[in-house]
Amino acid sequence: MRIIVTRVQPQAQQWADRFEANGRETVVLPLIEVRGLADATAVRAAWLNLSNYKAVMFVSRHAVDYFFQEKPADVGDGQVLDAMTTRWWATGPGTAHALLDHGVPVPRLDTPSELAGQFDSEALWQQVHTQVQPGDKVLIVRGDSVAPDGTSVPDNDQGVGREWLAERLRQSGAQVDFVVAYQRGAPFWNGAQRALAQSAAAVGSVWLFSSAEALGHLHSLLPRQDWSAARAVATHPRIAAATRGLGFGVVAQSRPTWEDVLASIESLA
């Protein structure tokens, strides 16, 4: 049984290496590509005003990496980060580890436990809601979806994810600001990648999905593909629903840890 890993690089290769070490045939086929901004002025401005925020929330590891890539020299050392009272919020362990790698002090980091059943905005809110007071300011660092021609694409995030969190914050009396730190878009497939994806629509492969946006890109890349014989593992209820909506015949839902995903894959063998 072949595993198709669709995560963003470099996480896709990291997961693939673990599957291969476990004796599983694995193919990396990322369905989202990320890149930096042509103009990161707003990110640098956010750094200069960071001390005015009660907390800064990151939607992904890439949000962390691209945000810190633009930090001004005078606020970039560990002593300055230690002195800030700003809280640093992460929705999952990958994002949390990225913040620690960039020098964020452990006592100022808030994230769901690695034993939690889910890593998302809802789980994060359970950890941080008691911190928020009327008048607080919270910054959310996110990516911007772009079309192949470079134009921005509206995010279908109303009522879920970061928009859900922003609404909870506003209901608590907080002011919410957003800053875009990077861009996300569909990959450009060559003929071999397209043929690989089409062959993986048949029995013998299991797709791993950790993003509903990735499923939208898959549909755009192969709009007439029949997925009724395909199997998949999805790491969130919303992603599982989107996978079924695309027509996948068998969809298993899993917690987003590598061990749980592997167990779900084995259940489909």
Phi, psi and omega per residue, in radians:
M1 nan 2.276 -3.080
R2 -1.755 2.368 3.121
I3 -1.764 2.280 3.099
I4 -1.840 1.927 -3.107
V5 -1.657 2.121 -3.035
T6 -1.915 0.127 -3.102
R7 -1.132 2.895 3.058
V8 -1.214 2.540 3.005
Q9 -1.298 2.589 0.081
P10 -1.531 -0.004 -3.109
Q11 -1.077 -0.579 -3.137
A12 -1.034 -0.814 -3.121
Q13 -1.194 -0.611 3.108
Q14 -1.099 -0.763 3.095
W15 -1.171 -0.720 -3.138
A16 -1.075 -0.717 3.130
D17 -1.066 -0.684 3.127
R18 -1.189 -0.704 3.094
F19 -1.123 -0.749 3.126
E20 -1.092 -0.717 3.115
A21 -1.123 -0.403 3.105
N22 -1.553 0.095 3.099
G23 1.508 0.305 -3.097
R24 -1.816 2.290 3.034
E25 -1.159 2.234 -3.029
T26 -2.399 2.471 3.081
V27 -2.196 2.349 3.096
V28 -1.656 2.123 3.134
L29 -2.456 1.279 -3.082
P30 -1.013 2.408 3.128
L31 -1.872 0.037 3.037
I32 -2.390 2.361 3.006
E33 -2.010 2.520 3.135
V34 -2.117 2.667 3.132
R35 -2.663 2.815 3.108
G36 -1.326 3.068 -3.119
L37 -1.581 2.546 3.024
A38 -1.184 -0.569 3.127
D39 -2.312 1.891 -3.092
A40 -1.826 0.478 -3.116
T41 -1.006 -0.729 -3.104
A42 -1.135 -0.598 3.124
V43 -1.182 -0.774 3.125
R44 -1.121 -0.638 3.098
A45 -1.145 -0.662 3.113
A46 -1.088 -0.685 3.086
W47 -1.039 -0.744 -3.087
L48 -1.189 -0.396 -3.140
N49 -1.857 0.197 -2.993
L50 -1.067 -0.606 -3.094
S51 -1.173 -0.237 3.118
N52 -1.449 -0.107 -3.088
Y53 -1.762 2.415 3.037
K54 -1.172 -0.619 -3.128
A55 -2.707 2.698 3.007
V56 -2.198 2.197 -3.062
M57 -1.911 2.397 -3.125
F58 -1.991 2.306 -3.076
V59 -1.419 -0.288 -3.074
S60 -2.883 2.966 3.048
R61 -1.077 -0.644 3.135
H62 -1.145 -0.617 3.073
A63 -1.048 -0.723 3.108
V64 -1.106 -0.908 -3.039
D65 -1.085 -0.780 -3.114
Y66 -1.281 -0.540 3.072
F67 -1.135 -0.826 -3.126
F68 -1.242 -0.412 3.094
Q69 -1.079 -0.456 -3.092
E70 -1.809 0.212 -3.101
K71 -1.180 2.354 3.066
P72 -1.146 2.635 -3.055
A73 -1.043 -0.592 -3.040
D74 -1.416 -0.072 3.068
V75 -2.142 0.271 -3.004
G76 -1.678 -0.187 -3.071
D77 -1.552 2.877 -3.055
G78 -1.101 -0.588 -3.127
Q79 -1.109 -0.696 3.115
V80 -1.158 -0.754 3.125
L81 -1.107 -0.679 3.106
D82 -1.071 -0.624 -3.060
A83 -1.355 -0.347 -3.134
M84 -1.218 2.510 3.036
T85 -1.617 -0.111 -3.140
T86 -1.041 2.378 3.040
R87 -1.517 2.634 3.131
W88 -2.028 2.071 -3.052
W89 -1.900 2.353 3.112
A90 -2.319 2.460 -3.100
T91 -1.445 -0.240 -3.103
G92 -2.785 3.043 -3.048
P93 -1.133 -0.618 3.129
G94 -1.090 -0.778 3.111
T95 -1.160 -0.722 3.122
A96 -1.091 -0.769 3.135
H97 -1.112 -0.629 3.102
A98 -1.103 -0.712 3.108
L99 -1.104 -0.748 3.112
L100 -1.113 -0.688 3.113
D101 -1.060 -0.529 -3.129
H102 -1.569 0.103 3.018
G103 1.715 0.146 3.094
V104 -1.169 2.290 -3.119
P105 -1.172 2.385 -3.130
V106 -0.942 -0.756 -3.098
P107 -1.119 -0.292 -3.110
R108 -1.777 0.109 -3.094
L109 -1.744 2.303 3.081
D110 -2.124 2.248 -3.138
T111 -2.806 2.648 3.070
P112 -1.041 2.607 3.090
S113 -1.028 2.558 3.094
E114 -1.147 -0.208 3.068
L115 -1.606 -0.018 -3.111
A116 -1.147 2.686 -3.130
G117 -1.300 -0.336 -3.105
Q118 -2.642 2.573 3.096
F119 -2.043 1.682 -3.129
D120 -2.747 -3.098 -3.090
S121 -1.094 -0.618 3.121
E122 -1.103 -0.764 3.116
A123 -1.168 -0.673 3.101
L124 -1.108 -0.738 -3.126
W125 -1.023 -0.638 3.094
Q126 -1.063 -0.508 -3.131
Q127 -1.429 -0.545 -2.909
V128 -2.028 -0.107 -2.968
H129 -1.075 -0.504 -3.129
T130 -1.293 -0.249 3.121
Q131 -1.338 -0.437 -2.923
V132 -1.477 2.245 3.108
Q133 -2.144 2.680 3.080
P134 -0.943 2.339 -3.130
G135 1.653 -0.232 3.087
D136 -1.134 2.651 3.048
K137 -1.979 2.353 3.126
V138 -2.225 2.318 3.106
L139 -1.822 2.291 3.067
I140 -1.930 2.112 -3.129
V141 -1.710 2.122 -3.010
R142 -2.389 3.112 3.017
G143 -1.829 2.941 3.132
D144 -2.098 2.199 3.106
S145 -1.349 2.339 -3.122
V146 -2.238 2.568 3.054
A147 -1.406 2.924 3.136
P148 -0.984 -0.470 3.137
D149 -1.495 0.066 3.083
G150 1.609 -0.089 3.123
T151 -1.380 2.618 3.141
S152 -1.227 2.524 3.112
V153 -1.992 2.236 3.117
P154 -1.004 2.360 3.119
D155 -1.403 2.355 3.078
N156 -1.553 1.225 -3.003
D157 -2.162 0.210 -3.108
Q158 -1.124 2.226 3.068
G159 1.455 -0.065 3.140
V160 -2.392 2.977 3.018
G161 0.969 -2.409 -3.057
R162 -1.115 -0.559 3.110
E163 -1.182 -0.646 3.064
W164 -1.075 -0.801 3.136
L165 -1.109 -0.750 3.136
A166 -1.051 -0.691 3.123
E167 -1.158 -0.707 3.083
R168 -1.073 -0.711 3.140
L169 -1.116 -0.770 3.134
R170 -1.114 -0.690 3.110
Q171 -1.104 -0.437 3.108
S172 -1.534 0.044 3.095
G173 1.619 0.146 -3.122
A174 -1.544 2.693 2.990
Q175 -1.643 2.304 -3.088
V176 -2.007 2.198 3.041
D177 -2.027 2.618 3.090
F178 -2.067 2.569 2.956
V179 -2.413 2.338 3.110
V180 -1.536 2.183 -3.094
A181 -1.908 -0.262 -3.118
Y182 -2.790 3.032 3.122
Q183 -2.062 2.533 3.053
R184 -2.082 2.520 3.095
G185 -2.753 3.007 3.101
A186 -1.271 2.600 3.100
P187 -1.314 2.861 3.018
F188 -1.830 1.924 -3.077
W189 -1.536 2.489 2.947
N190 -1.558 3.132 -3.093
G191 -1.078 -0.664 -3.128
A192 -1.160 -0.705 3.129
Q193 -1.168 -0.694 3.114
R194 -1.121 -0.745 3.121
A195 -1.132 -0.664 3.104
L196 -1.076 -0.802 -3.136
A197 -1.109 -0.694 3.137
Q198 -1.157 -0.678 3.115
S199 -1.194 -0.527 -3.128
A200 -1.345 -0.048 3.050
A201 -1.356 -0.170 -3.130
A202 -1.684 2.999 3.092
V203 -1.073 2.437 3.134
G204 2.137 -0.205 3.116
S205 -2.237 2.674 3.021
V206 -2.225 2.151 3.101
W207 -1.497 2.480 3.065
L208 -1.967 2.060 -3.110
F209 -2.044 2.269 3.079
S210 -2.202 0.273 -3.126
S211 -2.706 2.280 3.052
A212 -1.221 -0.545 3.100
E213 -1.078 -0.658 3.110
A214 -1.061 -0.661 3.118
L215 -1.144 -0.652 3.064
G216 -1.092 -0.681 3.098
H217 -1.164 -0.682 3.120
L218 -1.064 -0.734 3.121
H219 -1.121 -0.677 3.134
S220 -1.179 -0.623 -3.124
L221 -1.315 -0.594 -3.140
L222 -2.302 1.225 -2.987
P223 -1.152 -0.402 -3.099
R224 -1.889 0.220 -3.090
Q225 -1.260 2.398 3.037
D226 -1.582 2.054 -3.101
W227 -1.824 0.204 -3.008
S228 -1.136 -0.409 3.121
A229 -1.695 0.023 -3.052
A230 -1.559 2.661 3.110
R231 -2.099 2.632 -3.083
A232 -2.645 2.725 2.971
V233 -2.068 2.266 -3.139
A234 -2.093 2.480 -2.988
T235 -1.739 0.295 3.084
H236 -2.811 2.584 3.134
P237 -0.969 -0.718 -3.137
R238 -1.140 -0.646 3.123
I239 -1.230 -0.676 3.089
A240 -1.065 -0.738 3.131
A241 -1.120 -0.712 3.120
A242 -1.151 -0.620 3.113
T243 -1.140 -0.778 3.087
R244 -1.128 -0.653 3.128
G245 -1.115 -0.498 3.095
L246 -1.324 -0.263 3.069
G247 1.905 0.154 3.113
F248 -1.078 2.360 -3.046
G249 -1.257 -0.668 -3.120
V250 -2.286 2.185 -3.139
V251 -2.302 2.107 3.056
A252 -1.817 2.404 3.097
Q253 -1.744 2.408 -3.049
S254 -2.376 2.672 2.877
R255 -1.104 2.695 -2.985
P256 -1.441 0.149 3.089
T257 -1.401 2.675 -3.093
W258 -1.042 -0.709 -3.101
E259 -1.129 -0.719 3.137
D260 -1.231 -0.657 3.095
V261 -1.094 -0.759 3.116
L262 -1.064 -0.743 3.112
A263 -1.067 -0.705 3.123
S264 -1.156 -0.696 3.095
I265 -1.078 -0.772 -3.134
E266 -1.126 -0.514 3.113
S267 -1.178 -0.352 3.136
L268 -1.609 -0.076 -3.105
A269 -1.142 nan nan
